[in-house]
């Protein structure tokens, strides 16, 4: 039997100690109420997965302007805080730990999802060649409005208020979502950021918004309970940069100065294949980062063990495997078969494909009853 023990050694992630390195990735499931309040069934969904070393919540809007898809949750209203509190309480009662991922979609939105049909906000008025999911199905993203400096200041404050709400809701920490072509990523990359003020142009200027957000949220949570998610290879949501190596090297250098709990990197998107050059780029960024490094993207049991044993990663996040296997750490520990996921139930719907995947113990019990 292969040695999987590397995945089950405790790890200090900032000031939080986790019992294993099988972490649950943030997973958009589109099952919140239309006003962004989590539904009651989310309590069971997260509680079932409490054996993860750490749960990263689904991406959660910091304000109403940050919404880009139907039925995604927020953390900016009293009802949001109240229902998230029930979720964190359930996770903690089951022995788990959970961080909230703070999200603003920027230009990846549609006017139908915005208050009074307004245009979404972005660093520059450049429409993304991408689609988002609305009440009428997938639609092309709307042309955004370029944010004013006052818009930026207000949004930075909203990140801080979202962090305060997360703390009130009982989250153990927060993850600032700066990946996947959403607002903070849009400010970082020059395909989407064509500003000519102090938030655009040079790499230092394009980093300013992210740095201001991190300073703001660190007034609420200690830096040892804050992480950042990046996707340096991502062209998802119509992203790109003229010099990604220089950009993301500078981002990592800046994050080193913040001394956060961790860096969480999307190394590969589903359905994509990283080239040797891509892998070397990721390896260089990992070598440059001076804290806990969490890797995401296409990992399975054996590749995860290898990543930890080689020193490439300190922990791994798993997405679709955690959707279908609420007890994924135990299945990895035993080298057991995994449930297959149902793509058709990833987004939207009810409990089917959400809270009804069987645990390993359930399968064993059924086998014994069949004998």
Secondary structure, DSSP 8 states (H G I E B T S, - for coil): ----GGGGS-EEETTEEES-SEEE-------S-TTS---THHHHHHHHTTTSS-EEEEEEESSGGG--STT--BSSSHHHHHHHHHHHHHHHHTT--EEEEEE--TTS--GGGSGGG---EESSS---S-EEEETTEEEE----EE--HHHHHHHHHHHHHHHHHHHHTT-SEEEEE--TTSHHHHHHSTTT----STTSSSHHHHTHHHHHHHHHHTTTS-GGGEEEEE-TT--TTT---TTHHHHHHHHHHHHHHHT-SEEEEE---TT----HHHHHHHHHHHHH--SEEEEESS--HHHHHHHHHTTS-SEEEESHHHHH-TTHHHHHHHT-------GGGSSSSSSTTTT----HHHHHHHHHHH-
